Amino acid sequence: MERFFRSLKTERLDGIRFSTRESARLEIVDHINFYNALRLHSTLGYISLMGYEKEQLRKAA
């Protein structure tokens, strides 16, 4: 979880000032979707979290 927040701060929010709370919320939701579905994670063999989960479910079946 700490890595997620570090990534959110450094990759997405660094230096951005939001005019509304809603625009900040939308940016954070977008980052969550990116982090889970697309961002490659070195600790998982450079696959996304969703890709890793699918692979684990496939192995368990």
VENBELKA-V241844 format. One record per residue. SS is DSSP state (A for helix, B for strand, O for the rest). BURIAL is # if it has 9 or more other ideal C-beta (glycine too) atoms within 8 Angstrom, else .. D_LAST is the distance of its C-alpha to the last C-alpha in Angstrom with 1 decimal. Layout:
BEGIN
ss={SS,SS}
burial={BURIAL,BURIAL}
d_last={D_LAST,D_LAST}
END
This chain:
BEGIN
ss={O,A,A,A,A,A,A,A,A,A,A,A,A,O,O,O,O,O,O,O,A,A,A,A,A,A,A,A,A,A,A,A,A,A,A,A,A,O,O,O,B,A,A,A,O,O,B,O,A,A,A,A,A,A,A,A,A,A,A,A,O}
burial={.,.,.,.,.,.,#,#,#,.,.,#,.,.,.,.,.,.,.,.,.,.,#,#,.,.,#,#,.,.,#,.,#,#,#,#,#,.,#,.,#,.,.,#,.,.,#,#,#,.,#,#,.,.,#,.,.,.,.,.,.}
d_last={27.8,31.0,29.9,29.1,32.6,34.2,32.6,33.7,37.2,37.7,35.8,36.5,39.3,41.7,45.1,44.2,46.3,45.0,47.6,45.6,42.9,41.0,41.0,39.7,36.9,35.9,35.9,33.7,31.2,31.2,30.5,27.6,26.0,26.9,25.7,22.2,21.7,23.9,25.4,24.2,23.8,25.0,23.2,19.8,21.0,22.7,20.0,20.1,18.5,16.6,15.5,14.4,12.4,10.7,10.0,8.7,6.3,5.3,5.6,3.8,0.0}
END
